[in-house]
Amino acid sequence: MKITILNGDNETGNSDFRRYLDDLQIELKKKNEVLRFDLHEMNLKYCMGCWSCWWETPGRCAIKDDGELIFKEVISSDFFIFASPLVAGFTTAELKKTTDRLITLLHPYIKIKEGEFHHRKRYESYPDFGVIVQPEKDTDDEDIKIISDIYDRLALNFHARKRYIKLTDKSEIEEIVYETCNN
């Protein structure tokens, strides 16, 4: 199984979150191919909303940065993980800008899905994903619900399934490995 991790931690050095992901990656690598992108170390720009990825260069972003590497690996994965410590109640800007740019993996054309308008698939299949977040001291259930709802919407738009949202202070690595590798 091929698993891609998008690490939104913007701390340099050896943060608690980075150590958690290191341990997770070690466990996942025992039976899987695992690729991790530490987003803060990459050249990644924000989506400009130019629509070039839809009209001028279908499926390819006009921004020349490391995004193209991420898009290729995400769409060719069996599963991928959005991972981030929470900052001001949400994932980091590094993870958010990467999430926004996944739009290049969809068609601009619309279809009705579950009574709503959504982009059509550009590819035959899309990988399921999970979300791992490190809560802040004041994170509450409502904060996690909002994040979960946003990623549920992403799953609907991305023609995928969000299998889980896990908090680093409440989730054992073995539990995440199991839910990642078993449908």
C-alpha positions as CSV (number, residue, x, y, z in Angstrom):
1,M,0.0,0.0,0.0
2,K,1.3,3.5,-0.9
3,I,0.7,6.1,1.8
4,T,1.5,9.8,1.4
5,I,1.6,12.1,4.5
6,L,1.2,15.9,4.1
7,N,2.9,17.3,7.2
8,G,1.7,20.8,7.9
9,D,3.8,21.3,11.0
10,N,5.5,24.7,10.6
11,E,7.9,24.2,13.5
12,T,11.5,23.8,12.7
13,G,13.5,21.3,14.6
14,N,12.2,18.4,16.6
15,S,8.6,19.4,17.7
16,D,6.3,17.0,19.6
17,F,4.2,16.8,16.5
18,R,7.1,15.9,14.2
19,R,8.2,13.2,16.7
20,Y,4.6,11.8,16.6
21,L,4.7,11.7,12.8
22,D,8.2,10.1,12.8
23,D,6.9,7.3,15.1
24,L,3.8,6.9,12.9
25,Q,5.9,6.8,9.7
26,I,8.2,4.1,11.2
27,E,5.1,1.9,12.0
28,L,3.5,2.5,8.6
29,K,6.7,1.7,6.8
30,K,6.8,-1.8,8.3
31,K,4.3,-3.0,5.7
32,N,3.8,-0.1,3.4
33,E,5.5,2.4,1.0
34,V,5.3,5.7,2.8
35,L,6.2,9.2,1.5
36,R,6.1,12.2,3.7
37,F,6.1,15.8,2.6
38,D,7.2,18.3,5.3
39,L,5.4,21.2,3.7
40,H,7.3,24.0,5.5
41,E,10.5,22.8,4.0
42,M,9.1,23.0,0.5
43,N,8.6,25.8,-2.1
44,L,4.8,26.0,-2.0
45,K,2.8,29.0,-3.1
46,Y,-0.9,29.8,-2.6
47,C,-3.5,29.1,-5.3
48,M,-4.0,32.2,-7.4
49,G,-7.4,31.2,-8.6
50,C,-6.3,31.6,-12.2
51,W,-8.0,28.4,-13.3
52,S,-5.1,27.5,-15.6
53,C,-5.2,24.0,-14.1
54,W,-8.6,23.6,-15.6
55,W,-8.5,25.5,-18.9
56,E,-5.0,26.2,-20.2
57,T,-3.0,23.3,-18.8
58,P,-5.6,20.7,-17.7
59,G,-4.5,18.9,-14.6
60,R,-1.3,21.0,-14.2
61,C,-0.9,24.0,-12.0
62,A,0.5,27.1,-13.6
63,I,2.5,27.8,-10.4
64,K,6.0,26.4,-10.8
65,D,6.8,25.1,-7.3
66,D,6.9,21.8,-5.4
67,G,3.1,21.5,-5.7
68,E,3.4,19.3,-8.8
69,L,5.3,16.7,-6.8
70,I,2.6,16.6,-4.2
71,F,-0.3,16.3,-6.6
72,K,1.4,13.4,-8.4
73,E,2.0,11.5,-5.2
74,V,-1.4,12.2,-3.7
75,I,-3.3,11.0,-6.8
76,S,-1.1,7.9,-7.1
77,S,-1.4,6.9,-3.4
78,D,-3.7,4.3,-2.0
79,F,-4.2,6.5,1.1
80,F,-3.0,9.9,2.2
81,I,-2.9,11.8,5.5
82,F,-3.4,15.4,6.3
83,A,-1.4,16.1,9.4
84,S,-1.1,19.4,11.3
85,P,-0.9,20.9,14.7
86,L,-3.7,23.3,15.3
87,V,-3.0,27.0,15.1
88,A,-5.8,29.4,16.1
89,G,-8.3,26.6,15.9
90,F,-7.4,25.2,12.5
91,T,-4.7,23.4,10.5
92,T,-1.6,25.4,9.6
93,A,-1.4,27.7,6.6
94,E,1.1,25.3,5.0
95,L,-1.4,22.5,5.0
96,K,-4.4,24.7,4.0
97,K,-2.6,26.1,1.0
98,T,-1.7,22.6,-0.2
99,T,-5.2,21.4,0.4
100,D,-6.6,24.2,-1.7
101,R,-4.3,23.4,-4.5
102,L,-5.6,19.9,-4.8
103,I,-8.3,21.4,-6.9
104,T,-6.0,20.8,-9.9
105,L,-6.8,17.1,-9.6
106,L,-10.5,17.7,-10.5
107,H,-12.3,18.7,-13.6
108,P,-13.8,22.2,-13.9
109,Y,-17.0,20.5,-15.2
110,I,-19.8,20.1,-12.7
111,K,-22.2,17.2,-11.9
112,I,-24.9,16.8,-9.4
113,K,-23.8,14.6,-6.5
114,E,-26.0,14.0,-3.5
115,G,-28.3,16.9,-4.6
116,E,-25.3,19.3,-4.8
117,F,-23.1,20.7,-7.5
118,H,-19.6,19.2,-7.5
119,H,-16.6,19.0,-9.8
120,R,-16.3,15.9,-11.9
121,K,-13.4,13.5,-11.5
122,R,-10.3,14.0,-13.6
123,Y,-9.0,10.6,-12.6
124,E,-10.7,7.2,-12.4
125,S,-10.1,6.9,-8.7
126,Y,-9.1,9.0,-5.7
127,P,-7.4,7.9,-2.5
128,D,-9.2,7.9,0.8
129,F,-7.6,10.0,3.5
130,G,-7.3,10.6,7.2
131,V,-6.7,13.7,9.3
132,I,-4.4,13.9,12.2
133,V,-4.3,17.0,14.3
134,Q,-2.5,18.1,17.5
135,P,-4.9,20.1,19.6
136,E,-4.0,23.4,21.2
137,K,-4.5,23.8,25.0
138,D,-7.9,25.4,24.4
139,T,-9.2,23.1,21.6
140,D,-12.7,21.9,22.4
141,D,-15.1,19.4,20.7
142,E,-16.7,22.2,18.7
143,D,-13.3,23.1,17.1
144,I,-12.7,19.4,16.1
145,K,-16.3,19.2,14.8
146,I,-15.6,22.2,12.5
147,I,-12.4,20.7,11.2
148,S,-14.0,17.3,10.7
149,D,-16.9,18.9,8.8
150,I,-14.6,20.8,6.5
151,Y,-12.7,17.6,5.7
152,D,-16.0,15.7,5.2
153,R,-16.8,18.4,2.5
154,L,-13.4,17.9,1.0
155,A,-14.0,14.2,0.8
156,L,-17.3,14.7,-1.0
157,N,-15.7,17.1,-3.5
158,F,-12.6,15.0,-3.9
159,H,-14.6,11.8,-4.6
160,A,-12.9,10.1,-1.7
161,R,-13.7,9.0,1.8
162,K,-12.4,10.6,5.0
163,R,-11.8,7.5,7.2
164,Y,-10.9,9.3,10.4
165,I,-9.9,12.4,12.2
166,K,-7.5,11.7,15.1
167,L,-6.1,13.8,17.8
168,T,-2.5,13.2,18.8
169,D,-3.2,13.4,22.5
170,K,-6.0,10.8,22.3
171,S,-5.0,8.4,19.5
172,E,-2.4,5.7,19.7
173,I,-0.2,5.2,16.7
174,E,-1.2,1.5,16.4
175,E,-4.9,2.6,16.1
176,I,-4.0,5.1,13.3
177,V,-1.9,2.4,11.5
178,Y,-4.8,0.0,11.7
179,E,-7.4,2.5,10.4
180,T,-5.1,3.7,7.7
181,C,-4.3,0.2,6.4
182,N,-7.6,-1.5,6.8
183,N,-10.8,-0.4,5.1
